[in-house]
Amino acid sequence: MSAVVRLVVNGHPVEVPAGASVAAAVAQVTLRFRRSVDGAPRAPLCGMGVCFECRVQVDGVAHVRACMTPASEGMQVVADA
């Protein structure tokens, strides 16, 4: 049995396999990660940290690239903040 990591995304408890990215956890709750300046919904595009479209708030730290950040136990994630 593989290990799981439990975290909270937008107030919802989420479980992902150990080693999964924060982006994988957020995608279980919403596909909208943030909004552009004009209010358009945005989501991950490149999946390798170049486009910055997957930015979320992690444990109070803003502008964290979800696709590049491994999910960790107890993490608090806010998307579309």
A tleap script that builds the chain and sets N, CA, C and O, in Angstrom:
source leaprc.protein.ff14SB
mol = sequence {
  NMET SER ALA VAL VAL ARG LEU VAL VAL ASN
  GLY HIE PRO VAL GLU VAL PRO ALA GLY ALA
  SER VAL ALA ALA ALA VAL ALA GLN VAL THR
  LEU ARG PHE ARG ARG SER VAL ASP GLY ALA
  PRO ARG ALA PRO LEU CYS GLY MET GLY VAL
  CYS PHE GLU CYS ARG VAL GLN VAL ASP GLY
  VAL ALA HIE VAL ARG ALA CYS MET THR PRO
  ALA SER GLU GLY MET GLN VAL VAL ALA ASP
  CALA
}
set mol.1.N position { 0.845 -1.173 0.000 }
set mol.1.CA position { 0.000 0.000 0.000 }
set mol.1.C position { 0.892 1.238 0.000 }
set mol.1.O position { 1.831 1.328 0.790 }
set mol.2.N position { 0.602 2.183 -0.877 }
set mol.2.CA position { 1.435 3.376 -0.969 }
set mol.2.C position { 1.047 4.392 0.105 }
set mol.2.O position { -0.098 4.433 0.556 }
set mol.3.N position { 1.999 5.189 0.495 }
set mol.3.CA position { 1.767 6.218 1.513 }
set mol.3.C position { 0.960 7.363 0.919 }
set mol.3.O position { 1.072 7.674 -0.267 }
set mol.4.N position { 0.150 7.978 1.759 }
set mol.4.CA position { -0.615 9.142 1.325 }
set mol.4.C position { -0.246 10.339 2.185 }
set mol.4.O position { 0.218 10.205 3.318 }
set mol.5.N position { -0.465 11.506 1.613 }
set mol.5.CA position { -0.234 12.771 2.296 }
set mol.5.C position { -1.587 13.443 2.427 }
set mol.5.O position { -2.350 13.509 1.464 }
set mol.6.N position { -1.883 13.941 3.612 }
set mol.6.CA position { -3.156 14.626 3.855 }
set mol.6.C position { -2.887 16.111 4.015 }
set mol.6.O position { -2.030 16.523 4.797 }
set mol.7.N position { -3.634 16.908 3.262 }
set mol.7.CA position { -3.518 18.351 3.345 }
set mol.7.C position { -4.892 18.967 3.176 }
set mol.7.O position { -5.868 18.261 2.927 }
set mol.8.N position { -4.970 20.277 3.310 }
set mol.8.CA position { -6.245 20.982 3.194 }
set mol.8.C position { -6.133 21.978 2.049 }
set mol.8.O position { -5.207 22.788 2.003 }
set mol.9.N position { -7.094 21.906 1.118 }
set mol.9.CA position { -7.133 22.815 -0.030 }
set mol.9.C position { -8.450 23.562 0.004 }
set mol.9.O position { -9.517 22.954 -0.075 }
set mol.10.N position { -8.380 24.866 0.121 }
set mol.10.CA position { -9.591 25.707 0.184 }
set mol.10.C position { -10.577 25.192 1.233 }
set mol.10.O position { -11.790 25.225 1.026 }
set mol.11.N position { -10.044 24.719 2.355 }
set mol.11.CA position { -10.887 24.241 3.446 }
set mol.11.C position { -11.355 22.806 3.317 }
set mol.11.O position { -12.043 22.302 4.204 }
set mol.12.N position { -10.997 22.136 2.229 }
set mol.12.CA position { -11.409 20.749 1.999 }
set mol.12.C position { -10.242 19.798 2.269 }
set mol.12.O position { -9.146 20.015 1.752 }
set mol.13.N position { -10.453 18.754 3.063 }
set mol.13.CA position { -9.385 17.771 3.259 }
set mol.13.C position { -9.143 16.992 1.968 }
set mol.13.O position { -10.084 16.582 1.288 }
set mol.14.N position { -7.871 16.799 1.647 }
set mol.14.CA position { -7.488 16.124 0.406 }
set mol.14.C position { -6.390 15.122 0.732 }
set mol.14.O position { -5.539 15.377 1.584 }
set mol.15.N position { -6.413 13.988 0.054 }
set mol.15.CA position { -5.345 12.996 0.154 }
set mol.15.C position { -4.744 12.789 -1.225 }
set mol.15.O position { -5.461 12.627 -2.212 }
set mol.16.N position { -3.414 12.794 -1.280 }
set mol.16.CA position { -2.702 12.507 -2.524 }
set mol.16.C position { -1.596 11.511 -2.210 }
set mol.16.O position { -1.164 11.412 -1.062 }
set mol.17.N position { -1.134 10.774 -3.209 }
set mol.17.CA position { -0.018 9.860 -2.973 }
set mol.17.C position { 1.233 10.641 -2.563 }
set mol.17.O position { 1.451 11.758 -3.033 }
set mol.18.N position { 2.040 10.065 -1.700 }
set mol.18.CA position { 3.307 10.688 -1.325 }
set mol.18.C position { 4.104 10.984 -2.590 }
set mol.18.O position { 4.193 10.143 -3.484 }
set mol.19.N position { 4.674 12.165 -2.660 }
set mol.19.CA position { 5.443 12.575 -3.832 }
set mol.19.C position { 4.647 13.371 -4.840 }
set mol.19.O position { 5.219 13.921 -5.782 }
set mol.20.N position { 3.330 13.446 -4.661 }
set mol.20.CA position { 2.489 14.224 -5.582 }
set mol.20.C position { 2.696 15.717 -5.338 }
set mol.20.O position { 3.110 16.132 -4.256 }
set mol.21.N position { 2.404 16.501 -6.347 }
set mol.21.CA position { 2.556 17.953 -6.238 }
set mol.21.C position { 1.328 18.584 -5.592 }
set mol.21.O position { 0.256 17.982 -5.521 }
set mol.22.N position { 1.515 19.802 -5.129 }
set mol.22.CA position { 0.389 20.576 -4.617 }
set mol.22.C position { -0.633 20.774 -5.738 }
set mol.22.O position { -1.834 20.789 -5.470 }
set mol.23.N position { -0.188 20.924 -6.976 }
set mol.23.CA position { -1.111 21.091 -8.106 }
set mol.23.C position { -2.051 19.893 -8.222 }
set mol.23.O position { -3.235 20.065 -8.509 }
set mol.24.N position { -1.540 18.693 -8.004 }
set mol.24.CA position { -2.384 17.490 -8.056 }
set mol.24.C position { -3.440 17.528 -6.965 }
set mol.24.O position { -4.577 17.109 -7.180 }
set mol.25.N position { -3.069 18.028 -5.796 }
set mol.25.CA position { -4.028 18.131 -4.692 }
set mol.25.C position { -5.089 19.181 -4.987 }
set mol.25.O position { -6.277 18.947 -4.762 }
set mol.26.N position { -4.667 20.335 -5.487 }
set mol.26.CA position { -5.618 21.414 -5.792 }
set mol.26.C position { -6.594 20.968 -6.871 }
set mol.26.O position { -7.778 21.295 -6.804 }
set mol.27.N position { -6.115 20.226 -7.863 }
set mol.27.CA position { -6.974 19.775 -8.962 }
set mol.27.C position { -8.102 18.866 -8.479 }
set mol.27.O position { -9.109 18.722 -9.172 }
set mol.28.N position { -7.958 18.254 -7.312 }
set mol.28.CA position { -9.039 17.432 -6.766 }
set mol.28.C position { -10.195 18.288 -6.256 }
set mol.28.O position { -11.322 17.809 -6.132 }
set mol.29.N position { -9.910 19.559 -5.959 }
set mol.29.CA position { -10.921 20.450 -5.392 }
set mol.29.C position { -11.461 21.423 -6.433 }
set mol.29.O position { -12.666 21.666 -6.488 }
set mol.30.N position { -10.582 21.978 -7.255 }
set mol.30.CA position { -10.982 22.977 -8.245 }
set mol.30.C position { -9.991 22.984 -9.388 }
set mol.30.O position { -8.819 22.655 -9.202 }
set mol.31.N position { -10.452 23.356 -10.565 }
set mol.31.CA position { -9.535 23.513 -11.691 }
set mol.31.C position { -9.060 24.951 -11.815 }
set mol.31.O position { -8.108 25.235 -12.543 }
set mol.32.N position { -9.718 25.856 -11.107 }
set mol.32.CA position { -9.310 27.266 -11.139 }
set mol.32.C position { -8.320 27.491 -10.004 }
set mol.32.O position { -8.686 27.404 -8.832 }
set mol.33.N position { -7.094 27.774 -10.340 }
set mol.33.CA position { -6.061 27.987 -9.340 }
set mol.33.C position { -5.998 29.446 -8.905 }
set mol.33.O position { -5.711 29.733 -7.743 }
set mol.34.N position { -6.257 30.351 -9.809 }
set mol.34.CA position { -6.220 31.779 -9.506 }
set mol.34.C position { -7.001 32.515 -10.579 }
set mol.34.O position { -7.555 31.895 -11.487 }
set mol.35.N position { -7.046 33.834 -10.477 }
set mol.35.CA position { -7.682 34.667 -11.501 }
set mol.35.C position { -6.666 35.668 -12.027 }
set mol.35.O position { -5.800 36.140 -11.290 }
set mol.36.N position { -6.784 35.983 -13.307 }
set mol.36.CA position { -5.906 36.991 -13.893 }
set mol.36.C position { -6.346 38.375 -13.425 }
set mol.36.O position { -7.343 38.511 -12.715 }
set mol.37.N position { -5.612 39.379 -13.820 }
set mol.37.CA position { -5.934 40.755 -13.441 }
set mol.37.C position { -7.335 41.133 -13.899 }
set mol.37.O position { -8.036 41.866 -13.202 }
set mol.38.N position { -7.751 40.643 -15.059 }
set mol.38.CA position { -9.095 40.979 -15.564 }
set mol.38.C position { -10.174 40.005 -15.083 }
set mol.38.O position { -11.319 40.081 -15.530 }
set mol.39.N position { -9.816 39.089 -14.173 }
set mol.39.CA position { -10.809 38.198 -13.570 }
set mol.39.C position { -10.991 36.855 -14.252 }
set mol.39.O position { -11.816 36.052 -13.818 }
set mol.40.N position { -10.236 36.595 -15.314 }
set mol.40.CA position { -10.358 35.317 -16.021 }
set mol.40.C position { -9.765 34.183 -15.178 }
set mol.40.O position { -8.704 34.354 -14.578 }
set mol.41.N position { -10.441 33.023 -15.126 }
set mol.41.CA position { -9.897 31.901 -14.357 }
set mol.41.C position { -8.612 31.375 -14.999 }
set mol.41.O position { -8.502 31.311 -16.224 }
set mol.42.N position { -7.653 31.002 -14.166 }
set mol.42.CA position { -6.369 30.492 -14.642 }
set mol.42.C position { -6.104 29.130 -13.997 }
set mol.42.O position { -6.565 28.853 -12.890 }
set mol.43.N position { -5.363 28.300 -14.701 }
set mol.43.CA position { -5.008 26.964 -14.214 }
set mol.43.C position { -3.606 26.633 -14.717 }
set mol.43.O position { -3.085 27.343 -15.577 }
set mol.44.N position { -2.987 25.577 -14.206 }
set mol.44.CA position { -1.643 25.218 -14.663 }
set mol.44.C position { -1.604 25.019 -16.171 }
set mol.44.O position { -2.542 24.496 -16.772 }
set mol.45.N position { -0.507 25.444 -16.762 }
set mol.45.CA position { -0.353 25.328 -18.204 }
set mol.45.C position { 0.844 24.446 -18.545 }
set mol.45.O position { 0.704 23.454 -19.260 }
set mol.46.N position { 2.017 24.807 -18.036 }
set mol.46.CA position { 3.227 24.098 -18.447 }
set mol.46.C position { 3.551 22.879 -17.585 }
set mol.46.O position { 4.112 21.905 -18.086 }
set mol.47.N position { 3.209 22.917 -16.306 }
set mol.47.CA position { 3.506 21.810 -15.407 }
set mol.47.C position { 4.968 21.682 -15.024 }
set mol.47.O position { 5.370 20.683 -14.428 }
set mol.48.N position { 5.783 22.702 -15.366 }
set mol.48.CA position { 7.208 22.642 -15.013 }
set mol.48.C position { 7.730 23.939 -14.416 }
set mol.48.O position { 8.939 24.172 -14.406 }
set mol.49.N position { 6.830 24.789 -13.915 }
set mol.49.CA position { 7.243 25.971 -13.174 }
set mol.49.C position { 7.605 27.196 -13.980 }
set mol.49.O position { 8.055 28.191 -13.411 }
set mol.50.N position { 7.421 27.155 -15.287 }
set mol.50.CA position { 7.817 28.276 -16.131 }
set mol.50.C position { 6.717 29.324 -16.266 }
set mol.50.O position { 7.010 30.520 -16.264 }
set mol.51.N position { 5.476 28.909 -16.382 }
set mol.51.CA position { 4.386 29.845 -16.704 }
set mol.51.C position { 3.803 30.565 -15.485 }
set mol.51.O position { 3.172 31.611 -15.639 }
set mol.52.N position { 3.999 30.038 -14.300 }
set mol.52.CA position { 3.497 30.626 -13.049 }
set mol.52.C position { 1.974 30.705 -12.986 }
set mol.52.O position { 1.442 31.448 -12.162 }
set mol.53.N position { 1.263 29.973 -13.818 }
set mol.53.CA position { -0.205 29.988 -13.799 }
set mol.53.C position { -0.772 29.179 -12.637 }
set mol.53.O position { -1.958 29.297 -12.332 }
set mol.54.N position { 0.034 28.378 -11.996 }
set mol.54.CA position { -0.443 27.515 -10.911 }
set mol.54.C position { -0.199 28.114 -9.527 }
set mol.54.O position { -0.267 27.396 -8.529 }
set mol.55.N position { 0.079 29.398 -9.451 }
set mol.55.CA position { 0.400 30.017 -8.154 }
set mol.55.C position { -0.742 29.868 -7.159 }
set mol.55.O position { -1.908 30.093 -7.485 }
set mol.56.N position { -0.382 29.485 -5.946 }
set mol.56.CA position { -1.330 29.339 -4.842 }
set mol.56.C position { -0.670 29.881 -3.576 }
set mol.56.O position { 0.509 30.235 -3.570 }
set mol.57.N position { -1.447 29.935 -2.524 }
set mol.57.CA position { -0.913 30.288 -1.204 }
set mol.57.C position { -0.727 28.993 -0.424 }
set mol.57.O position { -1.655 28.192 -0.317 }
set mol.58.N position { 0.464 28.787 0.120 }
set mol.58.CA position { 0.764 27.582 0.893 }
set mol.58.C position { 1.239 27.991 2.282 }
set mol.58.O position { 2.247 28.682 2.430 }
set mol.59.N position { 0.505 27.557 3.287 }
set mol.59.CA position { 0.852 27.866 4.679 }
set mol.59.C position { 1.124 29.354 4.876 }
set mol.59.O position { 2.057 29.738 5.581 }
set mol.60.N position { 0.295 30.187 4.240 }
set mol.60.CA position { 0.396 31.629 4.398 }
set mol.60.C position { 1.376 32.317 3.474 }
set mol.60.O position { 1.472 33.544 3.489 }
set mol.61.N position { 2.103 31.565 2.673 }
set mol.61.CA position { 3.076 32.135 1.738 }
set mol.61.C position { 2.430 32.228 0.359 }
set mol.61.O position { 2.005 31.221 -0.206 }
set mol.62.N position { 2.360 33.448 -0.176 }
set mol.62.CA position { 1.709 33.670 -1.473 }
set mol.62.C position { 2.643 33.339 -2.640 }
set mol.62.O position { 3.861 33.262 -2.478 }
set mol.63.N position { 2.047 33.146 -3.809 }
set mol.63.CA position { 2.750 32.977 -5.087 }
set mol.63.C position { 3.662 31.750 -5.131 }
set mol.63.O position { 4.743 31.796 -5.719 }
set mol.64.N position { 3.229 30.669 -4.514 }
set mol.64.CA position { 3.971 29.410 -4.557 }
set mol.64.C position { 3.536 28.656 -5.809 }
set mol.64.O position { 2.339 28.520 -6.064 }
set mol.65.N position { 4.490 28.167 -6.588 }
set mol.65.CA position { 4.160 27.393 -7.790 }
set mol.65.C position { 3.746 25.984 -7.372 }
set mol.65.O position { 4.566 25.191 -6.910 }
set mol.66.N position { 2.461 25.692 -7.542 }
set mol.66.CA position { 1.895 24.415 -7.094 }
set mol.66.C position { 2.478 23.229 -7.846 }
set mol.66.O position { 2.616 22.144 -7.281 }
set mol.67.N position { 2.818 23.421 -9.101 }
set mol.67.CA position { 3.327 22.297 -9.893 }
set mol.67.C position { 4.741 21.891 -9.482 }
set mol.67.O position { 5.172 20.774 -9.769 }
set mol.68.N position { 5.462 22.783 -8.816 }
set mol.68.CA position { 6.847 22.527 -8.422 }
set mol.68.C position { 6.995 22.188 -6.939 }
set mol.68.O position { 8.095 21.890 -6.475 }
set mol.69.N position { 5.888 22.234 -6.200 }
set mol.69.CA position { 5.941 22.054 -4.752 }
set mol.69.C position { 5.362 20.703 -4.360 }
set mol.69.O position { 4.192 20.436 -4.636 }
set mol.70.N position { 6.149 19.849 -3.727 }
set mol.70.CA position { 5.612 18.564 -3.273 }
set mol.70.C position { 4.604 18.775 -2.143 }
set mol.70.O position { 4.826 19.596 -1.253 }
set mol.71.N position { 3.524 18.049 -2.180 }
set mol.71.CA position { 2.533 18.113 -1.101 }
set mol.71.C position { 3.147 17.516 0.153 }
set mol.71.O position { 3.856 16.511 0.096 }
set mol.72.N position { 2.865 18.148 1.290 }
set mol.72.CA position { 3.367 17.608 2.553 }
set mol.72.C position { 2.243 17.555 3.580 }
set mol.72.O position { 1.262 18.293 3.494 }
set mol.73.N position { 2.409 16.684 4.530 }
set mol.73.CA position { 1.397 16.426 5.550 }
set mol.73.C position { 1.013 17.711 6.284 }
set mol.73.O position { 1.871 18.449 6.769 }
set mol.74.N position { -0.305 17.963 6.355 }
set mol.74.CA position { -0.828 19.102 7.106 }
set mol.74.C position { -0.770 20.440 6.404 }
set mol.74.O position { -1.172 21.454 6.974 }
set mol.75.N position { -0.283 20.464 5.193 }
set mol.75.CA position { -0.160 21.707 4.438 }
set mol.75.C position { -1.527 22.369 4.277 }
set mol.75.O position { -2.530 21.688 4.063 }
set mol.76.N position { -1.563 23.684 4.378 }
set mol.76.CA position { -2.785 24.467 4.164 }
set mol.76.C position { -2.615 25.226 2.853 }
set mol.76.O position { -1.727 26.071 2.735 }
set mol.77.N position { -3.459 24.929 1.870 }
set mol.77.CA position { -3.345 25.522 0.541 }
set mol.77.C position { -4.601 26.319 0.232 }
set mol.77.O position { -5.719 25.864 0.475 }
set mol.78.N position { -4.398 27.519 -0.308 }
set mol.78.CA position { -5.521 28.340 -0.753 }
set mol.78.C position { -5.295 28.662 -2.221 }
set mol.78.O position { -4.310 29.306 -2.582 }
set mol.79.N position { -6.211 28.211 -3.059 }
set mol.79.CA position { -6.178 28.531 -4.484 }
set mol.79.C position { -7.171 29.652 -4.745 }
set mol.79.O position { -8.155 29.799 -4.021 }
set mol.80.N position { -6.914 30.425 -5.760 }
set mol.80.CA position { -7.793 31.537 -6.152 }
set mol.80.C position { -7.915 32.556 -5.022 }
set mol.80.O position { -8.992 33.092 -4.760 }
set mol.81.N position { -6.787 32.811 -4.360 }
set mol.81.CA position { -6.784 33.778 -3.250 }
set mol.81.C position { -6.609 35.196 -3.761 }
set mol.81.O position { -6.583 36.139 -2.970 }
savepdb mol mol.pdb
quit
